[in-house]
Amino acid sequence: MQNQCSQGDLPRVDVEPAPGEFNDLLREIEKEPVSERLLELARQLQAVLVSQRKLRESDGVRAGD
Protein backbone atom coordinates (compact mmCIF):
# COMPACT_ATOMS: atom_id res chain seq x y z
CA MET A 1 0.00 0.00 0.00
CA GLN A 2 1.40 3.40 -1.01
CA ASN A 3 1.51 6.34 1.33
CA GLN A 4 0.14 9.27 -0.64
CA CYS A 5 0.29 12.83 0.61
CA SER A 6 -1.95 15.58 -0.56
CA GLN A 7 -0.70 19.15 -0.74
CA GLY A 8 -2.60 19.90 2.45
CA ASP A 9 -0.48 17.32 4.32
CA LEU A 10 2.80 19.10 3.55
CA PRO A 11 4.21 21.58 6.07
CA ARG A 12 3.96 25.24 5.16
CA VAL A 13 7.24 26.93 4.28
CA ASP A 14 7.72 30.69 4.21
CA VAL A 15 8.34 31.80 0.65
CA GLU A 16 10.62 34.66 1.68
CA PRO A 17 13.66 33.55 3.69
CA ALA A 18 14.72 35.64 6.65
CA PRO A 19 17.61 38.03 5.94
CA GLY A 20 20.84 36.06 5.76
CA GLU A 21 19.07 32.69 5.88
CA PHE A 22 19.87 31.83 2.29
CA ASN A 23 23.53 32.84 2.69
CA ASP A 24 23.82 30.70 5.82
CA LEU A 25 22.39 27.73 3.96
CA LEU A 26 24.81 28.20 1.05
CA ARG A 27 27.77 28.39 3.46
CA GLU A 28 26.70 25.14 5.11
CA ILE A 29 26.30 23.43 1.73
CA GLU A 30 29.74 24.62 0.63
CA LYS A 31 31.27 22.96 3.70
CA GLU A 32 30.00 19.53 2.64
CA PRO A 33 32.53 17.20 0.99
CA VAL A 34 31.87 16.61 -2.71
CA SER A 35 33.48 14.03 -4.98
CA GLU A 36 35.39 15.17 -8.07
CA ARG A 37 32.96 13.24 -10.27
CA LEU A 38 29.98 15.10 -8.83
CA LEU A 39 31.78 18.43 -9.31
CA GLU A 40 32.51 17.57 -12.94
CA LEU A 41 28.88 16.62 -13.55
CA ALA A 42 27.74 19.88 -11.94
CA ARG A 43 30.10 21.84 -14.21
CA GLN A 44 28.77 20.04 -17.28
CA LEU A 45 25.19 20.72 -16.24
CA GLN A 46 25.96 24.38 -15.64
CA ALA A 47 27.57 24.68 -19.09
CA VAL A 48 24.55 23.11 -20.79
CA LEU A 49 22.13 25.37 -18.91
CA VAL A 50 24.13 28.47 -19.85
CA SER A 51 24.19 27.38 -23.50
CA GLN A 52 20.45 26.78 -23.52
CA ARG A 53 19.76 30.16 -21.91
CA LYS A 54 21.97 31.95 -24.45
CA LEU A 55 20.25 30.10 -27.30
CA ARG A 56 16.80 31.09 -25.99
CA GLU A 57 17.92 34.70 -25.56
CA SER A 58 19.32 34.86 -29.09
CA ASP A 59 16.16 33.26 -30.49
CA GLY A 60 14.11 35.84 -28.62
CA VAL A 61 16.17 38.69 -30.03
CA ARG A 62 15.80 37.37 -33.59
CA ALA A 63 12.07 36.86 -33.16
CA GLY A 64 11.66 40.44 -31.91
CA ASP A 65 13.49 42.03 -34.87
C-alpha positions in Angstrom: 0.0 0.0 0.0 1.4 3.4 -1.0 1.5 6.3 1.3 0.1 9.3 -0.6 0.3 12.8 0.6 -1.9 15.6 -0.6 -0.7 19.1 -0.7 -2.6 19.9 2.5 -0.5 17.3 4.3 2.8 19.1 3.6 4.2 21.6 6.1 4.0 25.2 5.2 7.2 26.9 4.3 7.7 30.7 4.2 8.3 31.8 0.6 10.6 34.7 1.7 13.7 33.5 3.7 14.7 35.6 6.7 17.6 38.0 5.9 20.8 36.1 5.8 19.1 32.7 5.9 19.9 31.8 2.3 23.5 32.8 2.7 23.8 30.7 5.8 22.4 27.7 4.0 24.8 28.2 1.1 27.8 28.4 3.5 26.7 25.1 5.1 26.3 23.4 1.7 29.7 24.6 0.6 31.3 23.0 3.7 30.0 19.5 2.6 32.5 17.2 1.0 31.9 16.6 -2.7 33.5 14.0 -5.0 35.4 15.2 -8.1 33.0 13.2 -10.3 30.0 15.1 -8.8 31.8 18.4 -9.3 32.5 17.6 -12.9 28.9 16.6 -13.5 27.7 19.9 -11.9 30.1 21.8 -14.2 28.8 20.0 -17.3 25.2 20.7 -16.2 26.0 24.4 -15.6 27.6 24.7 -19.1 24.5 23.1 -20.8 22.1 25.4 -18.9 24.1 28.5 -19.8 24.2 27.4 -23.5 20.4 26.8 -23.5 19.8 30.2 -21.9 22.0 31.9 -24.5 20.2 30.1 -27.3 16.8 31.1 -26.0 17.9 34.7 -25.6 19.3 34.9 -29.1 16.2 33.3 -30.5 14.1 35.8 -28.6 16.2 38.7 -30.0 15.8 37.4 -33.6 12.1 36.9 -33.2 11.7 40.4 -31.9 13.5 42.0 -34.9 
